[in-house]
Amino acid sequence: MAAGDWTPDTPIPSEARLAAEFDVSVGTVRKAVDGLVSEGLLERRQGSGTFMRAPSFNASLFRFFPMRDSDGAPPSIPQSQMILRSRAEAPPRRPKHLAARM
């Protein structure tokens, strides 16, 4: 999956093939695939097979940081608000370190 060999439009290899490729039991592959389906990384399509899910901005951004409201409501996307903005000159040596041109 991480190598990008599978795309959302092509089915992943069968459980038997994955089991043979990684030298594990079909039950182990099935459990792993079930876990990836429940995490939303794979989806099963009736009669077609199991596919990678198309990337979702919300899922990828908050995958490791589940956020819930104080009342336990489902995750929501945090919002930000700009409080102050100002312009300042960088010290003379900074542009060189940042490879910036002045």
WOWOPE-V925253 format. One record per backbone hydrogen bond with DSSP energy under -1.0 kcal/mol. CO is the residue of the C=O (numbers start at 1). NH is the residue of the N-H. If there is no record, write none. Layout:
BEGIN
CO&NH ; CO&NH
END
This chain:
BEGIN
1&4 ; 7&10 ; 14&18 ; 15&19 ; 16&20 ; 17&21 ; 18&22 ; 19&24 ; 25&29 ; 26&30 ; 27&31 ; 28&32 ; 29&33 ; 30&34 ; 31&35 ; 32&36 ; 33&37 ; 34&38 ; 35&39 ; 36&41 ; 36&42 ; 37&40 ; 41&53 ; 43&51 ; 45&48 ; 45&49 ; 49&45 ; 50&12 ; 51&43 ; 56&60 ; 57&61 ; 58&62 ; 69&72 ; 91&94 ; 93&97 ; 94&98 ; 95&100
END
